[in-house]
Amino acid sequence: MPAFARLREGYDTARARAAAAEGPLRLGFQCVVYEPVARAIAALPAGAVHLVELPWADPFSLLARGELDLAIVLGPCREPGFEVLLEFSRQTVYLAVAAGRGEAGAEPELIEPELIEPRGPAPAYWRLANAPRRTGAGRELRYPAGAATVQEGLSMVATTRLGLLLCEASVRYVQRPDIGYLPVPDLPPSSLLVVQREDRPHRLAAGFVEQLVRHAG
């Protein structure tokens, strides 16, 4: 078995290098490159992946235009001609608020912030999922402001009384002293998708997804 495993590993490495020789895997991501994604990239040959940051509210345009091979985006995805290769990182939704409003034990229902929504060409179904208009209990959510990027939205949070909804993984990666975070269990959890165009599969895509499944647990 060890000999077979070494043979398989050598075959996979040779295949990945051959695919990389045709051009790097152009991989889009939103907000940050989470640890499982970074580990999956590191498992591929050096230089095999080219990272491109996507706007918060424009998850699909670059992929649709053929400027990316894969995109890791917040779900859902119902775009015609797109294929979801993997759904992962199902996370609790958190509310980002200015420091002092997100103290331990505080209840999001009592803060009642107006919220910041994604500003960009994302389809309506995606906006509704990531900027819901009501909680599970029927509480109305209002969005008087928008932001093109998560960092722009967080800067607005820190300087106003507006709030921003983020997944738990993003909260861990974007800790700031001027912002506090509160879980919002009354909203459905978020998840990430690995998406590609059906007519433009990259030879490294399957290997990347296999590594991501391994590291995402």
VENRAKA-V28981 format. One record per backbone hydrogen bond with DSSP energy under -0.5 kcal/mol. CO is the residue of the C=O (numbers start at 0). NH is the residue of the N-H. E is the energy in kcal/mol with one decimal. If there is no record, write none. Layout:
co,nh,e
CO,NH,E
CO,NH,E
//
This chain:
co,nh,e
0,4,-2.8
1,5,-2.4
2,6,-2.2
3,7,-2.9
4,8,-2.6
5,9,-2.5
6,10,-2.4
7,11,-2.8
8,12,-2.4
9,13,-2.3
10,14,-2.5
11,15,-2.5
12,16,-2.4
13,17,-2.1
14,18,-2.2
15,19,-2.6
16,20,-1.8
17,21,-0.6
18,21,-1.2
19,22,-1.6
23,25,-0.7
24,26,-0.9
24,49,-2.7
25,27,-0.6
25,68,-2.6
25,69,-2.1
26,51,-2.4
27,71,-2.9
28,53,-3.6
29,31,-2.0
31,33,-0.9
33,36,-0.5
33,37,-2.5
34,38,-2.5
35,39,-2.0
36,40,-2.3
37,41,-2.3
38,42,-1.3
40,43,-1.6
44,47,-2.1
47,24,-3.6
48,50,-0.5
49,26,-2.7
51,28,-1.9
53,30,-0.5
54,57,-1.3
56,121,-1.7
59,63,-2.5
60,64,-2.0
61,66,-2.5
61,67,-0.8
62,65,-1.2
69,27,-2.6
70,72,-0.7
70,194,-2.8
71,29,-0.7
72,192,-2.9
78,81,-1.7
80,197,-2.9
82,84,-0.7
82,195,-2.3
85,193,-2.6
87,191,-2.9
90,189,-2.3
91,167,-1.5
92,183,-2.9
93,95,-0.5
93,165,-2.6
94,181,-2.0
95,163,-1.6
96,179,-3.1
97,100,-2.2
102,105,-2.2
105,107,-0.5
106,109,-1.5
106,110,-0.8
107,110,-0.8
107,111,-1.5
113,162,-2.6
114,144,-1.1
116,146,-2.0
117,119,-0.6
122,126,-2.1
123,127,-2.5
124,128,-1.6
125,129,-2.0
126,130,-2.1
132,140,-2.9
134,137,-1.9
138,134,-2.0
141,114,-3.0
144,116,-2.4
146,118,-2.8
147,55,-1.3
147,56,-0.9
148,152,-2.1
149,153,-2.7
150,154,-2.0
151,155,-1.8
152,156,-2.3
153,157,-2.3
154,158,-0.9
155,159,-0.7
156,159,-0.8
160,113,-0.5
162,115,-2.1
163,95,-3.5
165,93,-4.0
166,170,-1.8
167,171,-1.6
168,172,-1.2
169,173,-1.8
175,178,-1.3
177,98,-2.2
179,96,-2.6
181,94,-3.4
183,186,-1.7
185,135,-2.3
189,90,-2.7
190,74,-2.5
191,87,-2.5
192,72,-2.1
192,194,-0.6
193,84,-3.0
193,85,-1.1
194,70,-2.0
195,82,-3.3
196,199,-1.3
201,204,-1.6
201,205,-0.5
203,207,-2.4
204,208,-2.5
205,209,-2.4
206,210,-2.0
207,211,-2.5
208,212,-2.6
209,213,-1.7
210,214,-2.2
211,215,-2.6
212,216,-0.8
//
